[in-house]
Amino acid sequence: MSPTTLFNRRHFTQTTGSAAIITAATTLRAQQKADSNETLRIGLVGCGGRGTGAASQALAAEYNGKIVAMADVDLKQIEGSINSLSQKFPDRIDVKDDKKFIGIDAYQKLIDSGVDVVLLASPPGFRPLHLQAAVDAGKHIFCEKPMAVDTIGYHMAMAAVEKAKQKKLNLVAGFCWRYSTSRIEAFKRLLDGDIGKVTSILATYHTGPVKPMPAASGRTPEMSDVEWQVRNWYNFSWLSGDSIVEQAVHSVDKICWAMGDKPPMSCIATGGRQIKAEDGNIFDHFHAAYEWENGIYCHLANRQIKGCQGHNQDVIRGEKGALIIGKGGAPFIDGAKRWRFKGEEKNMYDLEHEALFNAIRKGEVINDGDRMMLSTLVGIMGREAAYTGQLLTWDQMLACTQDLAPDNLKWTDSFKPTPMPMPGVTKFQLPEPKKPEDQGKEKKGA
């Protein structure tokens, strides 16, 4: 089955309605410079804590913007987000009842509602479809990380990135460290050679559980499989991508940044689950060893287990020194060119939204697509290497046909996700090899 066929099967919609028609005027408007007096209409998809935070940061960054539409599977989430945002921005939350869109297909209704900018902050399993729809409609986009949870989603989102470039749409990624004042200076020094050639990296992301799986007794009899899983999305790989993709992907992104945003050659990893849960299919710890050119190994370790040592640090060693980045501390270089960041550290969440809205106002274009998709797939690569117990190559990742989600998903559906992975048993999904007769047809141009 070709990737294109698989893409067409990825429909997380509640109904089978046709896609919105994109007019030439819509595309033109997205490319034009926004007049300083023009109010930018902002729509939020996914109204949980991260989505509400993104909306707050967007309003703080954009002096003349309003939240005019919200989409979520739960009206309570929308109302809670409105109440929270209204306390800080009482005159800039203007979400009428007919602009509160509910359901799995709510994202499309929001995109079609006349917004100028879309903030994508739903569970990551839905991100590729939401990103594709927003780009097709010619919207400027803030896209929270990660951008996919499987390889089919990666290719779908990557196609949207390329289309966004063609349409000259702004696409800013939620890899917030890329907008950190201190990290920008630190990585500039690294890439300029202040520690010499990178020889190794150790990145850790050890925390407690982010969203522990509740007991099955919390599920009401009328609650469908899909509703139960979406409400507990972090614990299901088809929705979160697991912790290495959903949370520790920030560390993956910094590794990729240090390696010049080039893909690794291969990855071998371990992982598993120590804390029992009645439901869900994610690991609570990983260790991935990525190999880049010239035998350079970059290690990522992440864990989400209560009572363990918390540790979030990046140690990037080079031939002439090391760059050390620790959570909450100023980055520093220990080596021939000693350095410590002493400038003003602005809020990186604010800065990424400032970059987006400044570009819209100036008629400029930012597209974080290539690097955001690289880091997303590198995270998926580490997860799959751990799930399967196999050494995986980058070419295998690009050829992989993994599709974790069901087709034509409905809120009331029954759906059994993939079982808890078992290294050595869980298989890596590659296309079936072509038959000799099919290869012959290709050579003949059939």
FIMI-607022 format. One record per residue (C-alpha): residue number from 1; residue in three letters; chain; x, y, z negated. Coordinates in Angstrom, 3 decimals, m for minus. Example, Ala and Ser with C-alpha at 12.3 -4.5 7.8 and 13.67 -1.06 7.14 Angstrom:
2
- resi/resn/chain/px/py/pz
- 1/ALA/A/12.300/m4.500/m7.800 .
- 2/SER/A/13.670/m1.060/m7.140 .
// end
This chain:
446
- resi/resn/chain/px/py/pz
- 1/MET/A/0.000/0.000/0.000 .
- 2/SER/A/1.440/3.334/0.992 .
- 3/PRO/A/1.882/6.194/m1.495 .
- 4/THR/A/m0.656/8.251/0.462 .
- 5/THR/A/m3.292/5.575/0.019 .
- 6/LEU/A/m2.565/5.407/m3.682 .
- 7/PHE/A/m2.832/9.179/m3.999 .
- 8/ASN/A/m6.297/9.065/m2.475 .
- 9/ARG/A/m7.297/6.548/m5.122 .
- 10/ARG/A/m6.289/8.867/m7.998 .
- 11/HIS/A/m9.642/10.524/m8.727 .
- 12/PHE/A/m10.186/11.400/m12.393 .
- 13/THR/A/m13.591/12.849/m11.597 .
- 14/GLN/A/m16.947/12.314/m13.214 .
- 15/THR/A/m18.759/12.720/m9.935 .
- 16/THR/A/m17.846/12.138/m6.291 .
- 17/GLY/A/m18.433/15.736/m5.207 .
- 18/SER/A/m16.319/17.116/m2.390 .
- 19/ALA/A/m13.291/19.303/m3.065 .
- 20/ALA/A/m13.731/23.062/m2.981 .
- 21/ILE/A/m13.251/24.780/0.362 .
- 22/ILE/A/m10.182/27.029/0.353 .
- 23/THR/A/m10.665/30.235/2.272 .
- 24/ALA/A/m7.949/32.233/3.949 .
- 25/ALA/A/m8.840/35.140/1.666 .
- 26/THR/A/m8.138/33.027/m1.430 .
- 27/THR/A/m4.695/32.058/m0.204 .
- 28/LEU/A/m3.901/35.619/0.850 .
- 29/ARG/A/m4.947/37.037/m2.507 .
- 30/ALA/A/m2.610/34.657/m4.356 .
- 31/GLN/A/0.328/35.915/m2.316 .
- 32/GLN/A/m0.357/39.620/m2.761 .
- 33/LYS/A/1.071/41.877/m5.425 .
- 34/ALA/A/m1.461/42.439/m8.206 .
- 35/ASP/A/m2.299/46.100/m8.667 .
- 36/SER/A/m1.416/47.409/m12.127 .
- 37/ASN/A/m5.053/48.344/m12.750 .
- 38/GLU/A/m6.392/44.972/m11.690 .
- 39/THR/A/m7.559/42.654/m14.452 .
- 40/LEU/A/m6.192/39.159/m13.958 .
- 41/ARG/A/m8.767/36.477/m14.675 .
- 42/ILE/A/m7.236/33.553/m16.564 .
- 43/GLY/A/m8.687/30.064/m16.914 .
- 44/LEU/A/m7.599/27.492/m19.507 .
- 45/VAL/A/m7.780/23.744/m18.811 .
- 46/GLY/A/m7.371/21.799/m22.054 .
- 47/CYS/A/m8.395/23.742/m25.153 .
- 48/GLY/A/m6.501/21.922/m27.902 .
- 49/GLY/A/m3.672/23.372/m29.953 .
- 50/ARG/A/m1.155/23.599/m27.120 .
- 51/GLY/A/m3.696/25.013/m24.700 .
- 52/THR/A/m4.878/27.618/m27.191 .
- 53/GLY/A/m1.247/28.517/m27.857 .
- 54/ALA/A/m0.565/28.912/m24.129 .
- 55/ALA/A/m3.625/31.142/m23.766 .
- 56/SER/A/m2.463/33.310/m26.655 .
- 57/GLN/A/1.001/33.653/m25.153 .
- 58/ALA/A/m0.465/34.467/m21.740 .
- 59/LEU/A/m2.550/37.295/m23.194 .
- 60/ALA/A/0.406/38.613/m25.179 .
- 61/ALA/A/2.496/38.651/m21.999 .
- 62/GLU/A/m0.149/40.076/m19.644 .
- 63/TYR/A/m1.336/43.545/m20.659 .
- 64/ASN/A/m4.387/43.478/m18.392 .
- 65/GLY/A/m5.550/39.886/m18.421 .
- 66/LYS/A/m8.641/38.183/m19.808 .
- 67/ILE/A/m9.539/34.573/m20.540 .
- 68/VAL/A/m12.751/34.188/m18.544 .
- 69/ALA/A/m13.168/30.409/m18.216 .
- 70/MET/A/m12.338/27.281/m20.223 .
- 71/ALA/A/m12.498/23.577/m19.425 .
- 72/ASP/A/m12.351/20.604/m21.774 .
- 73/VAL/A/m14.091/17.294/m22.405 .
- 74/ASP/A/m15.512/18.630/m25.660 .
- 75/LEU/A/m17.499/21.835/m26.191 .
- 76/LYS/A/m16.258/21.975/m29.796 .
- 77/GLN/A/m12.702/22.304/m28.507 .
- 78/ILE/A/m13.718/25.230/m26.322 .
- 79/GLU/A/m15.594/26.977/m29.119 .
- 80/GLY/A/m12.700/26.448/m31.524 .
- 81/SER/A/m10.250/27.884/m29.016 .
- 82/ILE/A/m12.474/30.916/m28.390 .
- 83/ASN/A/m12.817/31.563/m32.134 .
- 84/SER/A/m9.074/31.319/m32.660 .
- 85/LEU/A/m8.144/33.552/m29.727 .
- 86/SER/A/m10.853/36.120/m30.512 .
- 87/GLN/A/m9.269/36.839/m33.871 .
- 88/LYS/A/m6.106/38.053/m32.158 .
- 89/PHE/A/m7.547/39.344/m28.876 .
- 90/PRO/A/m11.146/40.368/m29.688 .
- 91/ASP/A/m11.643/42.352/m26.478 .
- 92/ARG/A/m9.936/39.977/m24.067 .
- 93/ILE/A/m11.854/36.731/m24.489 .
- 94/ASP/A/m14.806/36.891/m22.128 .
- 95/VAL/A/m15.928/33.300/m21.632 .
- 96/LYS/A/m19.646/33.255/m20.834 .
- 97/ASP/A/m21.671/30.117/m21.477 .
- 98/ASP/A/m21.723/29.292/m17.766 .
- 99/LYS/A/m17.903/29.445/m17.738 .
- 100/LYS/A/m17.520/26.803/m20.450 .
- 101/PHE/A/m16.988/23.695/m18.362 .
- 102/ILE/A/m17.368/20.291/m20.004 .
- 103/GLY/A/m16.308/16.846/m18.774 .
- 104/ILE/A/m13.515/15.050/m16.994 .
- 105/ASP/A/m14.325/16.991/m13.818 .
- 106/ALA/A/m14.461/20.340/m15.658 .
- 107/TYR/A/m11.048/21.383/m14.304 .
- 108/GLN/A/m12.390/21.608/m10.752 .
- 109/LYS/A/m15.374/23.706/m11.835 .
- 110/LEU/A/m13.011/26.110/m13.606 .
- 111/ILE/A/m10.716/26.363/m10.592 .
- 112/ASP/A/m13.730/27.116/m8.393 .
- 113/SER/A/m15.073/29.768/m10.809 .
- 114/GLY/A/m13.044/32.712/m9.469 .
- 115/VAL/A/m10.021/32.726/m11.767 .
- 116/ASP/A/m6.663/34.089/m10.598 .
- 117/VAL/A/m4.362/32.162/m12.938 .
- 118/VAL/A/m4.782/28.625/m14.314 .
- 119/LEU/A/m3.159/27.345/m17.508 .
- 120/LEU/A/m2.867/23.542/m17.380 .
- 121/ALA/A/m2.672/22.022/m20.869 .
- 122/SER/A/m4.803/18.884/m20.822 .
- 123/PRO/A/m3.365/15.424/m21.671 .
- 124/PRO/A/m0.486/14.801/m19.219 .
- 125/GLY/A/m2.162/11.843/m17.515 .
- 126/PHE/A/m4.511/14.323/m15.841 .
- 127/ARG/A/m1.802/16.831/m14.928 .
- 128/PRO/A/m1.000/15.703/m11.345 .
- 129/LEU/A/m4.616/15.962/m10.230 .
- 130/HIS/A/m5.126/19.298/m11.991 .
- 131/LEU/A/m1.921/20.689/m10.502 .
- 132/GLN/A/m2.877/19.531/m7.035 .
- 133/ALA/A/m6.344/21.077/m7.305 .
- 134/ALA/A/m5.002/24.417/m8.560 .
- 135/VAL/A/m2.455/24.623/m5.754 .
- 136/ASP/A/m5.034/23.633/m3.130 .
- 137/ALA/A/m7.206/26.498/m4.368 .
- 138/GLY/A/m4.338/29.000/m4.167 .
- 139/LYS/A/m4.033/29.768/m7.885 .
- 140/HIS/A/m0.997/30.920/m9.837 .
- 141/ILE/A/m0.178/28.302/m12.453 .
- 142/PHE/A/1.331/27.718/m15.847 .
- 143/CYS/A/1.863/23.942/m16.045 .
- 144/GLU/A/2.627/22.414/m19.432 .
- 145/LYS/A/5.117/19.569/m19.643 .
- 146/PRO/A/5.277/16.731/m18.707 .
- 147/MET/A/3.872/16.900/m15.201 .
- 148/ALA/A/3.121/13.186/m14.747 .
- 149/VAL/A/3.120/9.923/m16.681 .
- 150/ASP/A/3.803/7.459/m13.858 .
- 151/THR/A/5.546/7.462/m10.502 .
- 152/ILE/A/2.402/7.802/m8.408 .
- 153/GLY/A/1.555/10.869/m10.470 .
- 154/TYR/A/5.102/12.149/m9.914 .
- 155/HIS/A/4.762/11.934/m6.123 .
- 156/MET/A/1.336/13.544/m6.272 .
- 157/ALA/A/2.626/16.452/m8.376 .
- 158/MET/A/5.758/16.765/m6.238 .
- 159/ALA/A/3.591/17.143/m3.135 .
- 160/ALA/A/1.702/19.937/m4.941 .
- 161/VAL/A/5.008/21.640/m5.759 .
- 162/GLU/A/5.959/21.691/m2.088 .
- 163/LYS/A/2.559/23.075/m1.132 .
- 164/ALA/A/2.906/25.787/m3.795 .
- 165/LYS/A/6.176/26.837/m2.170 .
- 166/GLN/A/4.483/27.100/1.217 .
- 167/LYS/A/1.654/29.178/m0.245 .
- 168/LYS/A/4.051/31.371/m2.238 .
- 169/LEU/A/2.264/30.594/m5.499 .
- 170/ASN/A/3.849/31.170/m8.868 .
- 171/LEU/A/4.380/27.918/m10.759 .
- 172/VAL/A/5.965/28.199/m14.201 .
- 173/ALA/A/6.701/25.035/m16.179 .
- 174/GLY/A/6.262/24.463/m19.885 .
- 175/PHE/A/9.881/23.365/m20.337 .
- 176/CYS/A/10.227/26.268/m22.720 .
- 177/TRP/A/13.954/25.929/m23.509 .
- 178/ARG/A/14.692/27.049/m19.954 .
- 179/TYR/A/13.325/30.440/m21.012 .
- 180/SER/A/15.151/30.608/m24.362 .
- 181/THR/A/17.527/33.573/m24.493 .
- 182/SER/A/20.240/31.679/m26.355 .
- 183/ARG/A/19.940/28.482/m24.292 .
- 184/ILE/A/20.118/30.396/m21.023 .
- 185/GLU/A/23.411/31.957/m22.082 .
- 186/ALA/A/24.727/28.683/m23.501 .
- 187/PHE/A/24.024/26.694/m20.337 .
- 188/LYS/A/25.384/29.468/m18.143 .
- 189/ARG/A/28.672/29.208/m20.021 .
- 190/LEU/A/28.584/25.425/m19.720 .
- 191/LEU/A/27.892/25.470/m15.986 .
- 192/ASP/A/30.559/28.150/m15.507 .
- 193/GLY/A/33.098/25.689/m16.912 .
- 194/ASP/A/33.692/26.987/m20.450 .
- 195/ILE/A/33.902/23.431/m21.825 .
- 196/GLY/A/35.353/21.978/m18.647 .
- 197/LYS/A/33.779/19.068/m16.865 .
- 198/VAL/A/31.024/17.390/m18.906 .
- 199/THR/A/32.167/13.988/m20.161 .
- 200/SER/A/29.179/12.882/m22.294 .
- 201/ILE/A/25.918/14.041/m23.869 .
- 202/LEU/A/24.051/12.886/m26.961 .
- 203/ALA/A/20.555/14.336/m27.364 .
- 204/THR/A/18.336/13.402/m30.301 .
- 205/TYR/A/14.664/14.048/m30.966 .
- 206/HIS/A/13.875/12.294/m34.244 .
- 207/THR/A/10.607/13.403/m35.866 .
- 208/GLY/A/7.596/12.009/m37.659 .
- 209/PRO/A/4.484/10.756/m35.841 .
- 210/VAL/A/2.841/13.480/m33.760 .
- 211/LYS/A/m0.704/12.119/m33.517 .
- 212/PRO/A/m1.005/8.830/m35.448 .
- 213/MET/A/m3.580/6.370/m34.132 .
- 214/PRO/A/m6.658/6.390/m36.388 .
- 215/ALA/A/m8.270/3.236/m37.683 .
- 216/ALA/A/m10.759/1.511/m35.413 .
- 217/SER/A/m13.443/2.208/m38.018 .
- 218/GLY/A/m13.387/5.815/m36.833 .
- 219/ARG/A/m14.862/4.790/m33.498 .
- 220/THR/A/m18.634/5.061/m33.291 .
- 221/PRO/A/m20.616/2.291/m31.500 .
- 222/GLU/A/m21.674/4.609/m28.652 .
- 223/MET/A/m18.121/5.779/m27.933 .
- 224/SER/A/m16.806/4.387/m24.643 .
- 225/ASP/A/m13.264/3.095/m24.112 .
- 226/VAL/A/m12.396/6.179/m22.073 .
- 227/GLU/A/m13.746/8.600/m24.678 .
- 228/TRP/A/m11.916/6.779/m27.493 .
- 229/GLN/A/m8.651/6.836/m25.572 .
- 230/VAL/A/m8.920/10.459/m24.439 .
- 231/ARG/A/m9.704/11.598/m27.988 .
- 232/ASN/A/m6.581/9.732/m29.114 .
- 233/TRP/A/m4.635/10.442/m25.955 .
- 234/TYR/A/m1.157/10.521/m27.456 .
- 235/ASN/A/m1.331/6.801/m28.263 .
- 236/PHE/A/m2.005/5.576/m24.723 .
- 237/SER/A/0.696/5.659/m22.071 .
- 238/TRP/A/m1.717/6.402/m19.208 .
- 239/LEU/A/m2.577/9.675/m20.936 .
- 240/SER/A/0.615/10.743/m22.767 .
- 241/GLY/A/3.399/8.881/m21.001 .
- 242/ASP/A/4.664/7.823/m24.470 .
- 243/SER/A/6.826/9.965/m26.768 .
- 244/ILE/A/9.917/9.931/m24.556 .
- 245/VAL/A/7.891/11.505/m21.742 .
- 246/GLU/A/5.526/13.698/m23.759 .
- 247/GLN/A/7.839/15.112/m26.461 .
- 248/ALA/A/11.465/14.063/m25.988 .
- 249/VAL/A/11.253/15.117/m22.336 .
- 250/HIS/A/12.438/18.513/m23.662 .
- 251/SER/A/15.746/16.815/m24.487 .
- 252/VAL/A/15.704/15.050/m21.129 .
- 253/ASP/A/15.284/18.461/m19.493 .
- 254/LYS/A/18.329/19.863/m21.307 .
- 255/ILE/A/20.375/16.844/m20.225 .
- 256/CYS/A/19.348/17.430/m16.616 .
- 257/TRP/A/20.156/21.135/m16.986 .
- 258/ALA/A/23.662/20.318/m18.196 .
- 259/MET/A/24.152/17.889/m15.308 .
- 260/GLY/A/23.321/20.523/m12.701 .
- 261/ASP/A/19.725/19.320/m12.190 .
- 262/LYS/A/20.884/16.297/m10.245 .
- 263/PRO/A/19.309/12.872/m10.855 .
- 264/PRO/A/21.122/10.102/m12.730 .
- 265/MET/A/22.305/7.029/m10.877 .
- 266/SER/A/20.806/4.543/m13.331 .
- 267/CYS/A/19.402/4.031/m16.802 .
- 268/ILE/A/19.388/1.234/m19.364 .
- 269/ALA/A/17.356/1.625/m22.527 .
- 270/THR/A/15.889/0.031/m25.627 .
- 271/GLY/A/12.746/0.773/m27.555 .
- 272/GLY/A/9.884/m0.725/m29.483 .
- 273/ARG/A/7.234/m0.229/m32.118 .
- 274/GLN/A/7.968/m0.672/m35.833 .
- 275/ILE/A/4.772/0.793/m37.306 .
- 276/LYS/A/1.684/m1.295/m36.597 .
- 277/ALA/A/m1.411/0.309/m35.129 .
- 278/GLU/A/m4.830/m1.206/m34.482 .
- 279/ASP/A/m4.936/0.270/m30.999 .
- 280/GLY/A/m2.710/2.101/m28.517 .
- 281/ASN/A/0.192/0.902/m26.394 .
- 282/ILE/A/3.132/3.239/m27.071 .
- 283/PHE/A/6.534/2.726/m28.703 .
- 284/ASP/A/7.674/4.726/m31.720 .
- 285/HIS/A/11.387/4.750/m30.849 .
- 286/PHE/A/13.625/4.812/m27.752 .
- 287/HIS/A/17.291/5.033/m26.877 .
- 288/ALA/A/18.099/5.622/m23.221 .
- 289/ALA/A/21.580/5.692/m21.670 .
- 290/TYR/A/21.605/7.475/m18.314 .
- 291/GLU/A/24.617/7.136/m16.021 .
- 292/TRP/A/25.561/9.999/m13.717 .
- 293/GLU/A/28.299/10.102/m11.090 .
- 294/ASN/A/31.873/9.280/m12.134 .
- 295/GLY/A/30.696/7.090/m15.009 .
- 296/ILE/A/29.375/9.942/m17.190 .
- 297/TYR/A/26.856/8.633/m19.724 .
- 298/CYS/A/24.193/10.824/m21.272 .
- 299/HIS/A/22.307/9.354/m24.223 .
- 300/LEU/A/18.823/10.255/m25.414 .
- 301/ALA/A/17.497/8.946/m28.736 .
- 302/ASN/A/13.992/9.707/m29.946 .
- 303/ARG/A/11.912/8.378/m32.808 .
- 304/GLN/A/8.532/9.152/m34.379 .
- 305/ILE/A/8.506/7.290/m37.697 .
- 306/LYS/A/7.526/8.716/m41.066 .
- 307/GLY/A/10.181/8.791/m43.798 .
- 308/CYS/A/13.167/8.686/m41.433 .
- 309/GLN/A/15.878/11.315/m40.988 .
- 310/GLY/A/14.716/14.163/m38.805 .
- 311/HIS/A/17.274/15.222/m36.224 .
- 312/ASN/A/16.981/17.375/m33.119 .
- 313/GLN/A/20.317/18.222/m31.563 .
- 314/ASP/A/22.227/18.284/m28.294 .
- 315/VAL/A/25.963/17.551/m28.301 .
- 316/ILE/A/27.443/18.176/m24.858 .
- 317/ARG/A/31.114/17.261/m24.699 .
- 318/GLY/A/33.503/18.390/m21.997 .
- 319/GLU/A/37.191/18.160/m21.170 .
- 320/LYS/A/37.920/21.479/m22.924 .
- 321/GLY/A/35.419/21.517/m25.794 .
- 322/ALA/A/31.814/20.893/m26.769 .
- 323/LEU/A/28.554/22.819/m26.683 .
- 324/ILE/A/26.417/22.143/m29.754 .
- 325/ILE/A/22.728/23.030/m29.785 .
- 326/GLY/A/20.690/22.381/m32.907 .
- 327/LYS/A/17.062/23.117/m33.631 .
- 328/GLY/A/16.764/26.501/m35.327 .
- 329/GLY/A/20.457/27.264/m35.122 .
- 330/ALA/A/22.461/29.404/m32.737 .
- 331/PRO/A/24.194/27.404/m29.960 .
- 332/PHE/A/27.971/27.432/m30.148 .
- 333/ILE/A/31.013/26.195/m28.263 .
- 334/ASP/A/33.850/24.563/m30.130 .
- 335/GLY/A/36.961/24.427/m27.971 .
- 336/ALA/A/39.398/26.507/m25.992 .
- 337/LYS/A/36.722/29.148/m25.299 .
- 338/ARG/A/35.042/29.439/m28.686 .
- 339/TRP/A/31.650/31.113/m28.653 .
- 340/ARG/A/28.481/31.460/m30.697 .
- 341/PHE/A/25.269/33.136/m29.596 .
- 342/LYS/A/24.794/36.375/m31.522 .
- 343/GLY/A/22.189/38.120/m29.408 .
- 344/GLU/A/18.494/38.621/m30.027 .
- 345/GLU/A/16.541/35.379/m29.759 .
- 346/LYS/A/13.138/36.196/m28.306 .
- 347/ASN/A/10.214/33.793/m28.462 .
- 348/MET/A/10.711/31.420/m25.545 .
- 349/TYR/A/6.984/30.636/m25.293 .
- 350/ASP/A/6.292/34.319/m24.791 .
- 351/LEU/A/9.133/34.655/m22.298 .
- 352/GLU/A/7.886/31.919/m19.969 .
- 353/HIS/A/4.499/33.652/m19.711 .
- 354/GLU/A/6.140/37.042/m19.310 .
- 355/ALA/A/8.075/35.625/m16.361 .
- 356/LEU/A/4.881/34.297/m14.779 .
- 357/PHE/A/2.802/37.446/m15.103 .
- 358/ASN/A/5.643/39.814/m14.241 .
- 359/ALA/A/6.140/37.897/m11.008 .
- 360/ILE/A/2.429/38.121/m10.196 .
- 361/ARG/A/2.410/41.863/m10.869 .
- 362/LYS/A/5.503/42.464/m8.754 .
- 363/GLY/A/4.456/40.251/m5.864 .
- 364/GLU/A/7.404/37.942/m6.491 .
- 365/VAL/A/7.438/34.149/m6.658 .
- 366/ILE/A/8.774/31.792/m9.331 .
- 367/ASN/A/8.571/28.071/m8.671 .
- 368/ASP/A/9.991/25.770/m11.367 .
- 369/GLY/A/8.708/22.735/m9.493 .
- 370/ASP/A/11.865/20.911/m8.445 .
- 371/ARG/A/13.501/20.876/m11.859 .
- 372/MET/A/10.278/20.230/m13.774 .
- 373/MET/A/9.545/17.170/m11.647 .
- 374/LEU/A/13.137/15.911/m11.904 .
- 375/SER/A/13.037/16.016/m15.699 .
- 376/THR/A/9.610/14.386/m15.755 .
- 377/LEU/A/10.742/11.446/m13.625 .
- 378/VAL/A/13.992/11.058/m15.590 .
- 379/GLY/A/11.842/10.762/m18.728 .
- 380/ILE/A/9.629/8.148/m17.069 .
- 381/MET/A/12.782/6.317/m15.978 .
- 382/GLY/A/13.978/6.014/m19.582 .
- 383/ARG/A/10.603/4.740/m20.711 .
- 384/GLU/A/10.387/2.125/m17.966 .
- 385/ALA/A/13.940/0.940/m18.616 .
- 386/ALA/A/12.971/0.409/m22.270 .
- 387/TYR/A/9.577/m1.143/m21.490 .
- 388/THR/A/11.047/m3.670/m19.060 .
- 389/GLY/A/14.496/m4.245/m20.572 .
- 390/GLN/A/16.022/m3.761/m17.127 .
- 391/LEU/A/18.682/m1.425/m15.753 .
- 392/LEU/A/16.860/0.834/m13.292 .
- 393/THR/A/18.304/2.928/m10.492 .
- 394/TRP/A/17.092/6.286/m9.227 .
- 395/ASP/A/16.217/4.761/m5.855 .
- 396/GLN/A/14.020/2.223/m7.637 .
- 397/MET/A/12.234/5.020/m9.462 .
- 398/LEU/A/11.487/6.845/m6.217 .
- 399/ALA/A/10.175/3.616/m4.675 .
- 400/CYS/A/8.126/2.568/m7.711 .
- 401/THR/A/4.353/2.227/m7.226 .
- 402/GLN/A/3.294/2.462/m10.873 .
- 403/ASP/A/m0.238/3.791/m11.371 .
- 404/LEU/A/m1.312/3.577/m15.031 .
- 405/ALA/A/m4.763/5.137/m14.698 .
- 406/PRO/A/m8.023/3.689/m13.389 .
- 407/ASP/A/m9.676/4.974/m10.227 .
- 408/ASN/A/m12.765/7.178/m10.194 .
- 409/LEU/A/m12.664/7.468/m13.960 .
- 410/LYS/A/m15.908/8.267/m15.787 .
- 411/TRP/A/m16.332/9.376/m19.402 .
- 412/THR/A/m18.612/6.418/m20.147 .
- 413/ASP/A/m16.371/3.752/m18.563 .
- 414/SER/A/m14.935/0.668/m20.138 .
- 415/PHE/A/m11.203/0.542/m19.509 .
- 416/LYS/A/m8.496/m1.679/m20.922 .
- 417/PRO/A/m5.078/m0.022/m20.522 .
- 418/THR/A/m1.842/m1.912/m20.009 .
- 419/PRO/A/m0.876/m4.040/m23.048 .
- 420/MET/A/1.880/m3.090/m25.474 .
- 421/PRO/A/5.075/m3.398/m23.403 .
- 422/MET/A/7.386/m6.309/m24.128 .
- 423/PRO/A/10.984/m5.942/m22.831 .
- 424/GLY/A/11.927/m8.934/m20.726 .
- 425/VAL/A/8.279/m9.672/m19.955 .
- 426/THR/A/6.871/m6.347/m18.748 .
- 427/LYS/A/7.680/m5.943/m15.064 .
- 428/PHE/A/8.856/m2.889/m13.157 .
- 429/GLN/A/6.467/m2.152/m10.299 .
- 430/LEU/A/8.151/m2.053/m6.928 .
- 431/PRO/A/6.437/m2.340/m3.530 .
- 432/GLU/A/6.120/m5.828/m2.144 .
- 433/PRO/A/8.957/m6.522/0.312 .
- 434/LYS/A/7.982/m6.185/3.954 .
- 435/LYS/A/7.427/m9.381/5.877 .
- 436/PRO/A/9.893/m10.106/8.701 .
- 437/GLU/A/7.145/m9.725/11.295 .
- 438/ASP/A/6.196/m6.289/9.895 .
- 439/GLN/A/9.818/m5.146/10.008 .
- 440/GLY/A/9.957/m6.217/13.613 .
- 441/LYS/A/6.895/m4.150/14.427 .
- 442/GLU/A/8.481/m1.073/12.834 .
- 443/LYS/A/11.597/m1.499/14.960 .
- 444/LYS/A/9.424/m1.605/18.063 .
- 445/GLY/A/7.652/1.568/17.002 .
- 446/ALA/A/4.317/m0.160/16.368 .
// end
